């Protein structure tokens, strides 16, 4: 069993391992019930730390071109869960516009298949917890910070859908044996979010990792919005482009505008203020 180095961003991820035996390699992800600081417990409530495991074991049918990693076994220890998963062999390919479009189309279909419901807690928890405590101290974001309560209210009036909820390219693996498809990993909070929300992390994930120029984002943004709308239409969901734009750009403002490098933050604040 070989430990895998990772940045502990998700509070629910305890450890990552690769288990190699003759003829097989298995990826092991250990989820844990996080300890929530007392000053945030009332805001956060019961943290949905088991959602990824529940999704992997669910019977939800993903749209064409997407699949889960194969589940080898699950060890449930009560406050921890060890997920033994297929160790996906990833293709060495770039994220060009066609790949972004394919991902957005599938995410639109995903949203269309789990459409409706009242707004979930995820954005409110981000706002009332992490953002209010420290991010608003950034002077370059102060005009947007003052508008956040209004923006959150607008996001909650949009049609809602339960999608991936952390659909950055890093969580949409491109398998070597089928490079036109995606293996979805690290599925986050399984609750309804504003329609279009999944496009936000799809758009900025590589830029946040320093693997894509901020100047490339506008072209990608237009392409994925159109593709996502097509995905919704294929699932017979009538949603306007304006609603998807608000869901994408508004959710990005909550999730990323206050915690990104200056150039990306400037772009995200500009998009949010334009709403």
Number of C-alpha atoms within 10 A of each C-alpha: 13 11 11 12 9 9 6 10 7 12 14 20 20 16 16 19 16 17 15 13 9 5 5 9 16 20 21 24 21 18 24 19 18 17 10 15 9 8 9 13 13 12 16 18 11 11 16 16 22 18 17 20 19 12 17 20 13 9 8 11 11 15 18 12 15 21 17 18 18 15 16 12 12 16 11 13 9 8 11 18 20 19 22 21 20 17 17 17 12 15 14 9 11 8 12 9 14 14 19 19 21 20 27 27 26 24 30 31 27 26 29 27 22 16 19 17 13 15 20 18 15 19 18 18 17 15 18 14 17 13 19 14 10 11 16 18 13 11 9 14 18 14 12 19 22 11 12 17 14 9 20 17 11 14 23 19 12 20 21 25 28 24 28 26 23 21 25 22 20 16 18 22 21 25 17 14 11 12 16 15 20 24 19 21 18 21 20 20 22 20 20 25 31 29 32 33 30 29 29 27 23 26 25 25 19 18 19 19 10 11 10 15 13 18 12 11 17 11 10 18 21 12 16 27 24 16 22 29 25 18 25 24 16 16 18 12 17 12 16 10 14 12 16 23 22 23 26 26 25 28 26 23 25 22 19 20 26 26 17 16 13 12 11 21 20 17 15 25 23 16 18 23 14 10 11
